[in-house]
Amino acid sequence: MSSCSKRCLVLLEKCKNVNHLKQAHAQVFTTGLDTNTFALSRLLAFCSHPYQGSLTYACRVFERIHHPTLCICNTIIKTFLVNGNFYGTFHVFTKMLHNGLGPDNYTIPYVLKACAALRDCSLGKMVHGYSSKLGLVFDIFVGNSLMAMYSVCGDVIAARHVFDEMPRLSAVSWSVMISGYAKVGDVDSARLFFDEAPEKDRGIWGAMISGYVQNSCFKEGLYLFRLLQLTHVVPDESIFVSILSACAHLGALDIGIWIHRYLNRKTVSLSIRLSTSLLDMYAKCGNLELAKRLFDSMPERDIVCWNAMISGLAMHGDGASALKMFSEMEKTGIKPDDITFIAVFTACSYSGMAHEGLQLLDKMSSLYEIEPKSEHYGCLVDLLSRAGLFGEAMVMIRRITSTSWNGSEETLAWRAFLSACCNHGQAQLAERAAKRLLRLENHSGVYVLLSNLYAASGKHSDARRVRNMMRNKGVDKAPGCSSVEIDGVVSEFIAGEETHPQMEEIHSVLEILHMQLD
């Protein structure tokens, strides 16, 4: 290879933007490397970078290659994949097959990832069948990609079949199966896979901890994190994000603070994602001051970070500060998304700012062109009901029934409406809401709210009637539940339960407290 050609290849390796790419492309032709597979592959590989490259330019380069090799086809398939053009991935794949070029164990995983991204299990099964004919399904990369595709599509049975047929398994194989079972809510099967894994690397630990947290098994996630600390495995960012989410839901502030100090002690650079998780944990655990301090110290903030801070303020009933934060976000040039408006509607609801909430609804639609979803209308039902604007709240409920494809959002809206009716003593509207709710769900809370409203209004016979109806239908009132964190250990208490190992000591302390209160 001539020195000029070598310089061209070096230039390709050092490309930093599209202009550099075009210069390198020109040199590819002037140095006679336009038929060099390596040079063309490097040219296309740069185009695959979603931030620096150019998919359009990559397509133009690829179309001018008369006889692309498998390596070049794999590169352009990857380029479409990483740029989110999943149908383009299939187009190149089918064109490659039409031209008689067979795929290898690099091609198939790219195509299966596109299937997973599209949630197209039927297409994935076709690729699976074709791979079987070629004998590629026993390859570790293809097998893991098949399991991942089926898991994403929710077909863990098919993923398990692939797992059982693979002659060789890797840590990724176990991680994929753990994540797959967790995704469909089967944490018990996920835990069996975790326990049976011959060697547990960071990915396997992370998959199981994340699986617990995703399925609201927060205590189990924290316990597994404690077991992880007894091993040589060092937690990564994803594990910390999962654990911080568990802390946020349990109110385990001490554990969250310990994680923050651990990260500082290990001089771990806090990414936006990790900082946002810490901020969210502090806000949900009740320490808004630490949350705000962390927010102010962040050198960069994305929309998720702003949403977390606005939600934190809303949660604490500081609607004015939440709306001020929203205005600051707009001034920085960050465009709000649908999650942002859920946060600001909630802020308005908790702070009794019905007028501001309706103004924001108009702004959301007209200025930011965000189509309101049933979740937004649900927040507005709560907002308007709390303000006693029941007619306007009913309008929002009708919008929910016309936009929601399932009854969960409508149920939440009617619950908020019923609660507000009871708080405002609106017995007739409460009855109407209760009747509608009982068609959607047979929940004890509906009966209890309605019974309490009748009792408070002096209608004791109606209150007894509702209680009798509840008993006749076999509806049990869900017992109260609370949790407390002491020295990093979260203890959960359910009303009427006496199973806690320190229950005698707890009762002794309670008796002392009662005596002091008397």
N, C-alpha and C positions, 0 to 999 in steps of 0.2 A: 504494500500500500504506500502511495506517495505521501510526502510530508504535507502536501496540500489537503489530501484526503483525511489525514490524521487530524489536521487542524479543524477540518469540517466536523469531524466526529466530536472533538473536544468542545466546539461551539455548540453542538447539539446538547451535550451534557450540561452546559452552563446556561441554557435558555432560562430566562426569568419572566418573560412576558411574550405577548403575541408578536411584537415587533422583532424581538430577538429570534423568534421562531421563523418568521418570514425571511430574515437574513440567512439563517441556517439552511432553510429550504432552498433558497437561491444557490447557495454554495453546494448543496447536494447535487444539483444539476450541473453546475459549472465544473465540478470535480469528477463528474462521471459516476456518482454514487446513486443515481436515480434507480438503479436496479439492485443496489446493495440491500439485502434483507435487514441487516442489523441497523443500517442508517434509517431506512424507512420505518422500522419498528420503533426506533428511538424518537423519530419525528412524531409518530402517532401517539406514542406513550406520553409525550409532553402535552399533547392535546387532550389527553384524558384527565388532566388535572382540572377540577371544576372551578378553581379560582384564577388560575393563570392561563389555562389553555383555551381552546376554542373548538367546540364540537363541529360548528359549520366548516371551519378551516380543515379539520380532520377529515370530514366527509369529502371535501374537494380533493384532498391529497389521496384518499383511498380510491376514489373513482378513477383517478388517473393511473392507478397501478393495474397493468394489464393482466398479470397472472399472480395475484396475491398468494403468498404461502400461508400455511396454517398459523404460523407465528403472527403474521400480519393480521389475519382475520381475528385471532384471539385478542390482539391489541385493540382493534377497532370495536369489537364486541364489548370489551371492558370499558372503552371510552364512552359508548352509549350508556352502559350500566351506571358508571359513577356520575354521569351527568343527569341521571334520572330519566333518560329516554328509554324506557323498558320495552316499548314496542319496536323501537329501532334496533334493540338488541336481538329480538326475534327475527326482524327483517334480514339482518346480516347473517344470522344463523341459518335461516331457511335458504337464503341465496347461496351460502357456502355449500350446503348439502346439494342444492340443485346443480352446482358446478362440479359435483363429484368429489368434494374435499371433505374427508371424514373428520369428525371432532376428536379431541383427546381429553385427557383428564383435567385440562385447564378450561377448555371450552364449556363443558357441561356444567361445572359449578357456577360459571358466570350466568348461563341461561337459567339455571334453577334459582339463582338469586333474583333474577328478573321476575320469575313466576311468583316467588314469595312476596316481592314488592307489590305485585299486582293482585295478590291473594287469589291467584287463579290455579286452583288445585287440579282441575281437569287438564289444563295445559301442562302442568308439572307431571301428571301421570303419563302423558304422551311422551315427554322427555325421558321419564323413568323407563318406559317400555323400550324406547329407542336405545337407551344406554344399556339395557339388559341384552339386547341383540348384539351389541358391540362388546359385551363383556366388561363394561366399565363400572358396573355397579359395585364391584368388589374393591374398587380403588378407594382409599381412605378419604380423599378429597371429595370424590363424587358421592360416596356414602354419607358423609357428614352433611353435605349440601342437600341431599335428598331428605334426610331427617329434619334439617332446619326448615326446608320448604313445607313439608307436611305439618310440622309443629306450628309454623306461622299460620297455616290454613286451618289449624285446629284438629287435624286428623292424627292424633297421637298413636292410634292403633297401627296405621300405615307406617309411621315413623318407627314404632317398636319392631315391626316386621323387618324393616331395613337394618335396624340395630342388631337383631338376632341373626341375620344372614351374613353380616360382615365378618370376614375371617380375622380381621385385625381391627382393634379399637384404639382410639386415642383419648386423651383427656377431654378433647373437644366433643367427642362422641357422647360421653357421659354428661357433659355440660348441656349439650343440645337437648338430650332427653329430659334432664331435670327441668330445664326452662320450658320444654313442651308440656310436660304434665302440670307445671305451675300455671301456665297460661290458661289451661282449661279448668283450673281450680282444684286439681287433684294433688294437693300438697303431700298426702300420705304416700302416693306412688313416687312422687318426686323425692321424698325423703328416703324411700327404699333404695332408689338409684344412687342417691348420695352416699348412703351407708355402705352400699356394695361396691362403690368405685374403688379399684385397687390402689390408686394413688390420687390424693386430692390436691390439685394445684389451686392457684388463685381463682381460676375461672370456675372450677367446680364449687368452691366455697361461695363465690360471688353469685352463682346461679341459684344456689339453695337459699342464701340469705335474701336475695332479691325476690325469689319465689314466695317466701314467707311474707315479706312486706307487701308485695302486690296483692296477696290474698288476705290482708289485714291480720295476719298472725304475727303481730308486732313483738309480743313477749318471746315467742319462739325465735324470731329473727335476732333479738338481742342476746338470747341465750347461746345461739349458734356463734354469734360474734365473739362471745366470751370464750367459747371452745377454740375458735380460730386463734385467739391471742395466746393459747397454750402451745401452738405449733410454731414452726419456723417460717410459715407463710406470711408475707408482708401484705396487708390489705392495700387495695388500689382505690382509685377515686370512686369507681362505681360502688364498691362495698361501703365506703364512707357515706355516699349519697343515700344508699338504702337504709343504713343504720340511722342517719340523721332524720330520715322520713319516719322511721319507727319511733324515735325519740319525740318527734313533733306530735305524733298521734297519741302517744302515751303521756305526754307532758314530762318526760324524763330529762329535765333540764341539766341535772348534774352530769349525766352521761354525755349529753351534747356538749357541755363545757369542757369535759375531759377530752373529747375528740378534737375540739378546737385547739386546746393546749397541746395535745399530742402532735397535731399538724404543724403548729408553730415550733415545737421542740425539734421535730424532724426536718424543719425548714422546708416543708412541702409548699410549693408555689400554689396559691389558691386560684384555681380557674374560676371563670364566671359561674360555671355550673356548681362547683363546690361551695363558693361563697354564697350563692343563692340558696343552697340547701341549708347552710348554717343560718342565714338570715331568716328563712322560713321556720326553722326549728326554734330560734329565739322568739319570734313573733307568736308562734302557736303555744309556746311554753309560758307565755305571759311576760317575757322580758323585752318589751318594745324598745327600751333604751339601747340595749346591746344590738338589737336588730338595726336600728337607725344608725348607730355608730359604725357598724360593719358596712352598711349601705353607703354611707358617706365616704368611707375609706377605699371603696372599690375604684380602681383606675378606669375600668370599662364596665358598662352596664348594657345588657340586652333587654328585650321586651319581657322575658321571663323574670328577670331580676326586678324590674319596675312593677310588674304584676304582683310579685310576692310582697313587696313593700306596701303597695296600695291595699292589698288584701289584709295584711297585718294591721294596718291602721283601721280598716273597716271592721275587722274582727273585734277590735278594742273599742268600737263605738265612736271613734274620732273621725266622723264623716268630713268635717271641715278640712282636716289635715290630709285626708285621703284625696279629696278633690283638688287641694292645692298641689299635692304630689302629681296628680294626673296632669294638671296644667304645666308643671315643670317638665314632665316627660314630653308633652307636646312641643314645648319650646326647644328641647334638645333635638327635635327632628325625628324622634322615634314615633312611628305610626302605631297607634293602639290596635289591638286585635280583639276578637270576640271575648277572650278571657278577661281582658282589661275592663270591658264594659260590665261583665258579670261582677267584677270586684267593685266598681264604682256604684253600680246599682245596689249592691249589698251595703256599701257605705251609706248611701242615701237612706236605705231602709232602716238601718240600725240607728240612724241619727234623726229620723223624722223629717227628711228633706224630700218630700214628694214632688214638689215643683221642680227642684233641681234634677231629680231623677227623670222626669218627663222631658225636660230640656235636653238631657244627655241622650235620651232615646232618639230624639229628632236629629241630634248631631251625629249620632252613630250611623243613621240611615242616609242623611243628606250629605254630610261632609266626608265621612270615611267609607260610605257605600258598603257597609257591613249589614247584611240581611239578618234581622233579629231571628234568633232560634227560640225554641220552646224554653230553653234554660233562661234566656233573657226575660221572656214573658213571665216565667215563674218568679224571678226576682222582683219583677214589677208588681206581680200579684201580691207578694209579701209586703212590698213598699206601700202600695195603695191601701191594702187592707189595714195595715198598722195605723195609717193616717185616717182611717174611717171612711175612705172613698170606695165604698163597696160596689157601686155601680160601675166605676171605672175598672175596678178589679175584675168584675165579671166579664167585661169586654176583653181583658187580657186572657182570661181563662178560655174564652171562645176562640181566641187566636191560637192558643196552645192546642186545643182539640183539632184545629184545622191544619197545624204544621207538624205535629208530633206523630211518628209512625208507631209508637208504642204508648202504653198508658202510664209509664213511670213518671214522666214529667207532669202529666195531668194530675196524678195522685199527689205529688209534692205540692202542686199549686192549690189543690183543694184542701190539703192539710193546713197550709198557711192561711187560707181563707177561713177555715173553720176555727182555727186558733184565735184569729183576730176577731171573728164574730163573737166568740165566747168572752174575750177580753172586753169587748165593747157592749156586752149584754144583748146582742142581736139574736134573740132566740129563733125567730122564724128563718132568718138567713142561715143560722147554724144548723137547723134541722134540714134545710135544703142541701147544704154542703155535706152533712153527715150521710144523708140518703145516697148522694152521688158517690161518696167515698166508699160506702159499704158495698156498692156495686163493683167497685174497682179492687177492693181489698177487705178482708175480714180482720182488721187490726184492733187490738184492745184499746189503743189510744183514742180511737173515734168514740167508742162507748164511754170512756172515762171523761173525755172533754164534755160530751153532751150531758152526761149525768151530773157533772159538777156545775154546769151552767144552770140546769133545772134546779139543783139544790140551792144555788146562790140566789135564784130568782124566787125561792119559796115554793116552787112546784115539786114538792117532795114525792108525790105519787108518780109524776113523770120520771123523776130520777130513779125511783124503784123499778119502774117499768123498763127503763133502759138497762139497769143492772140485771134484771131477770132475763131480758132478751140476750144479754151477754152470756149468762150462765147456760141458758137453753141451747145456745149455738155452740157451747163448748169452747168459748174463747177465754183463754187465761191471760191475765195481766202480766206482762213481761216484768220480771223482778228488776229492781234497781241495781245498778252496777257502778262501782267506782274503783279507782286505782290510785296508789300512792307510791312514790319513789323514795327510798331511804338508803343511803350509802350505795347508790348505784343499782339497787335491787328494786324491781317493780313488783308490788303485791296487788293482787286484784281481789275485790270483795263483792260478793253478790248477796243481796238482801235475803236473810233467812238461812244462809249457809254458815256452817260452823267448822269447816274443814281446815282453816288456817292453823298451822302448827303453834302459833303464838296467841291463839284466840283467848285463852285464860288471862294472859297478861294484858291483852287489849281491853277485855271487859273490866279488869281491875283499874286500869287507867281511866276508862270511861266513867266508872263509879266515882272516882276521885274528882273528875271534872264536874260531874253532876252535883256532888256535894259542895264544891266551890261555887257553882252557879247559884245554888239555893241560898 
